[in-house]
Amino acid sequence: LGPLAEHGIRSLTGAMAPGNADDAVLADVAADVAAKINVMPMFIALPITGLTIFFDWSAVLRFGVRARNLSSDKVRHFADVWKRAPVSPVADLVLVYERLTPFVYFSRKPGTVHDG
């Protein structure tokens, strides 16, 4: 399921990263976030991956396009809607990305983060 979730991971990390990150850095951060998800135990990684794919596709219901085709602001807005969802796993997915993305972003080696 990893490659299927790639676009959703890029959308969510792009929306959760600091606003001054350039596209190359965001691509690296998304790849690092995906790598961290891939090394998680299967009982954690599988739901995150599945919900990430669902997040990407469910944007069609609200915006008419997948989340990967939205601006970071719209993805962030959609993530905020998910965060307020009464279904806990859906809200928890947003929390995973809200915490994991800045962790990965700021854990990068000095000189690899561009201020844009």
C-alpha positions in Angstrom: 0.0 0.0 0.0 3.0 2.3 0.4 3.1 3.6 -3.2 -0.6 4.1 -3.2 -0.3 6.4 -0.2 2.6 8.5 -1.6 0.4 11.3 -2.9 -1.6 11.5 0.3 1.6 11.6 2.3 2.9 14.4 0.2 -0.4 16.4 0.5 -0.5 16.0 4.3 3.2 16.7 4.9 3.0 19.8 2.6 0.1 21.1 4.6 1.7 20.4 8.0 5.2 21.7 7.3 6.3 25.2 8.1 5.2 27.7 5.5 8.7 28.6 4.5 9.7 25.2 3.1 10.5 25.0 -0.6 9.3 22.2 -2.9 12.5 20.2 -2.8 12.6 20.2 1.0 8.9 19.2 1.1 9.5 16.3 -1.2 12.4 15.1 1.0 10.3 15.5 4.2 7.4 13.6 2.6 9.9 10.8 1.7 11.3 10.7 5.2 7.8 10.7 6.7 6.9 7.8 4.4 10.0 5.9 5.5 9.2 6.4 9.2 5.7 5.1 8.6 7.1 2.1 6.7 9.3 1.0 9.6 6.4 1.2 12.1 4.9 -2.1 13.2 2.3 -3.3 10.7 -0.6 -2.9 13.1 0.2 0.9 13.2 1.5 1.4 9.7 -1.4 -0.3 7.9 -4.1 1.9 9.4 -2.1 5.0 8.8 -1.4 4.1 5.2 -5.0 3.1 4.6 -6.4 6.3 6.1 -3.9 8.3 4.2 -5.2 6.8 0.9 -8.8 7.4 2.1 -7.9 11.0 3.0 -6.5 11.6 -0.5 -9.6 10.2 -2.2 -12.2 11.6 0.2 -11.3 15.1 -0.8 -13.2 14.4 -4.0 -16.5 14.5 -2.1 -15.8 18.0 -0.7 -13.7 19.6 -3.4 -14.2 17.5 -6.6 -10.5 16.5 -6.8 -8.2 14.4 -4.8 -6.2 16.0 -1.9 -3.0 15.8 -4.0 -4.5 18.3 -6.4 -5.3 20.9 -3.8 -3.3 23.7 -2.5 -1.6 23.3 0.9 -4.2 25.7 2.5 -7.1 23.6 1.2 -5.5 20.4 2.4 -4.9 22.0 5.8 -8.6 23.1 5.9 -9.7 19.5 5.0 -7.3 18.1 7.6 -8.9 20.4 10.2 -12.3 19.0 9.2 -11.0 15.5 9.7 -9.4 16.5 13.0 -12.9 17.4 14.3 -14.5 14.2 13.1 -16.3 12.1 15.7 -14.5 9.0 14.4 -11.3 8.8 16.5 -9.0 7.0 13.9 -9.8 9.7 11.3 -9.0 12.5 13.8 -5.9 10.6 15.0 -4.5 10.4 11.4 -4.3 14.2 11.3 -2.6 14.3 14.7 0.0 11.8 13.4 0.9 14.1 10.5 0.7 17.2 12.7 3.4 15.8 15.0 5.5 13.6 12.6 5.9 16.2 9.9 7.5 19.0 12.0 9.6 16.4 13.8 11.0 15.2 10.5 11.3 18.7 9.1 13.3 20.0 12.1 15.3 16.8 12.5 17.0 17.3 9.1 20.7 17.9 9.0 21.8 21.5 9.1 22.0 23.0 5.7 19.3 20.7 4.2 16.4 23.0 5.1 16.0 26.0 2.9 14.2 29.0 4.3 12.6 29.6 0.9 
